[in-house]
Amino acid sequence: MLAQRLTSLINRTELDVPASQQQQLIELVELLDKWNKAYNLTSVRKPEDMLVRHIVDSIVVGPHLQGKRFIDVGTGPGLPGLPLAICNPDKQFVLLDSLGKRIRFIRTVIHKLGLTNVVAVESRVEAYQPEQGFDGVLSRAFASLNDMLSWCHHLPAQDGLFYALKGQLDEAEMGQMPEGFSIEDQHELIVPELNAQRHLVIVRAQ
């Protein structure tokens, strides 16, 4: 049932997700559902809802990613990082979170699914000092663009971009970014069966 539902959802997007990747996405949902009962990793309880609100909601960002190395900051249970890593095996992802149970879950998924392009790091973002900067800094759950840019300013490479996954756009928030940053682009993201707005705001350091 989950496999058929995922295929149906993907067919209503412009994404091309091979069957092998769809199977990995289903295994991710099954693991998340299992762990969620014990560790409360997400407020979404039903696996069929996770397909919409966690999986497709994450992978629709994929076509907009530029570069090879990405960090997902405040990744929670690996969202959007894990679905994006599954669907973009040619890109490398660091998934960063300060909560141990979330990182343990992500490492379990990496092991069970045999993912070779994901590293999970338990750290506060302010304390994390990468050896080299990233092409893209992703965030799905930061409270505001201002916070994201203030806390993550040290993470991108020279031409790296910030990718903020948002619901409804707040014009006041967009106008309150720290100095030295500008909005490069923004996109409305279409997620089938999600009764809510989704946007991607792409920011560049000037």
Rosetta blueprint (number, residue, H / E / L):
1 M L
2 L H
3 A H
4 Q H
5 R H
6 L H
7 T H
8 S H
9 L H
10 I H
11 N H
12 R L
13 T L
14 E L
15 L L
16 D L
17 V L
18 P L
19 A H
20 S H
21 Q H
22 Q H
23 Q H
24 Q H
25 L H
26 I H
27 E H
28 L H
29 V H
30 E H
31 L H
32 L H
33 D H
34 K H
35 W H
36 N H
37 K H
38 A H
39 Y H
40 N L
41 L L
42 T L
43 S L
44 V L
45 R L
46 K L
47 P H
48 E H
49 D H
50 M H
51 L H
52 V H
53 R H
54 H H
55 I H
56 V H
57 D H
58 S H
59 I H
60 V L
61 V L
62 G H
63 P H
64 H H
65 L L
66 Q L
67 G L
68 K L
69 R E
70 F E
71 I E
72 D E
73 V E
74 G L
75 T L
76 G L
77 P L
78 G L
79 L L
80 P L
81 G H
82 L H
83 P H
84 L H
85 A H
86 I H
87 C H
88 N L
89 P L
90 D L
91 K L
92 Q E
93 F E
94 V E
95 L E
96 L E
97 D E
98 S L
99 L L
100 G H
101 K H
102 R H
103 I H
104 R H
105 F H
106 I H
107 R H
108 T H
109 V H
110 I H
111 H H
112 K H
113 L H
114 G L
115 L L
116 T L
117 N L
118 V E
119 V E
120 A E
121 V E
122 E E
123 S L
124 R L
125 V H
126 E H
127 A H
128 Y L
129 Q L
130 P L
131 E L
132 Q L
133 G L
134 F E
135 D E
136 G E
137 V E
138 L E
139 S E
140 R L
141 A L
142 F L
143 A L
144 S L
145 L H
146 N H
147 D H
148 M H
149 L H
150 S H
151 W H
152 C H
153 H L
154 H L
155 L L
156 P E
157 A E
158 Q E
159 D E
160 G E
161 L E
162 F E
163 Y E
164 A E
165 L E
166 K E
167 G L
168 Q L
169 L L
170 D L
171 E H
172 A H
173 E H
174 M H
175 G L
176 Q L
177 M L
178 P L
179 E L
180 G L
181 F E
182 S E
183 I E
184 E E
185 D E
186 Q E
187 H E
188 E E
189 L L
190 I L
191 V L
192 P L
193 E L
194 L L
195 N L
196 A L
197 Q L
198 R L
199 H E
200 L E
201 V E
202 I E
203 V E
204 R E
205 A E
206 Q L
